[in-house]
Amino acid sequence: MPAQTLAARVDSLEQRVTRLEELPARVDALTLQVSQLRDEMRSECSAVRDEIRAGDERVMEQARVLHEDVVSRLALIQEGAKARRNTRSRDRKG
């Protein structure tokens, strides 16, 4: 490989230094983007948690309604069973 001239080496070094000088600004821009991304993600995650919480509340309310319905139906079934037993026992006595 032929040796580079002094002028070519200086040119190469100047280009490298120029690129290195651009790095702090690029890192600052990247830092800002990461910070914005974190803020957006935090906000979105919070919104998702709120939606999940609201969904959980709706599901629990539906579960309560269904539970009350089942309890009332069981009570009706028990009343009907007691009435049938009373009717049978009267029929046997009479």
Summary of the structure (lengths in Angstrom):
residues: 94
radius of gyration: 39.6
end to end distance: 123.7
largest distance: 128.0
contacts: 174
relative contact order: 0.04
helix: 94%
strand: 0%
